[in-house]
């Protein structure tokens, strides 16, 4: 009886927290479904009078009448940004983790903390040298420049993820491959890489979320609206005279949808990958 009562209490607490986290989403959805005349603080909890998707259409396509661009072009900019940035940073982090765990060398214990130090450098402190560097290499104001920035800033966290995961892989496998004549890249390709699925799941989901949600680099590195990612376009989703909150909320839902879907369908792989590298390190 005591066990049953405690279980009821636990479930009641969990359900309460779930409702608490769902409330903002509910408010966003019902607001996005309303017309502009229905939006007000006094009626924010009330459901819309009907299913109205006009706010989503306006947020996606923009409005020439109100003078703002839609999110469609910037959405595809973010896709073009995220796919190569996530892939390259994950591959580089995987190679770094492989080297730091399976090919020990003099100074590796010093190199790893130096790489991790990049995680603690505030973005704001390097904006001026970052812009100057991108201008020198002719990447400023472009999607490739933004990819380059996110790849470089993603190396410390992806290196940490793969380093902690590769520690759990027996070094005997690498030594046996060396005895069989495998070189540096052969060991990685035929031994390490096939075992790296959990590590890639964690690194790529983490990087996808971080890069898709980034605002500062997108604002500074791509001042041209034609090249800006969706988070910057969302900030500019407002008319010249009034702010249509239903359109703003619809745009926020469209912007958050990809990361939400990633965690809904791939969240279990993220947790498995975290647990796979939690035994050693």
Helices and strands as residue ranges (DSSP letters): H 2-32, G 36-38, G 41-43, H 54-61, E 62-63, E 68-69, H 72-102, H 108-117, G 118-120, G 123-126, H 127-136, H 143-166, H 171-179, H 184-187, I 188-192, G 193-195, H 197-213, H 216-221, G 225-227, H 230-235, H 245-276
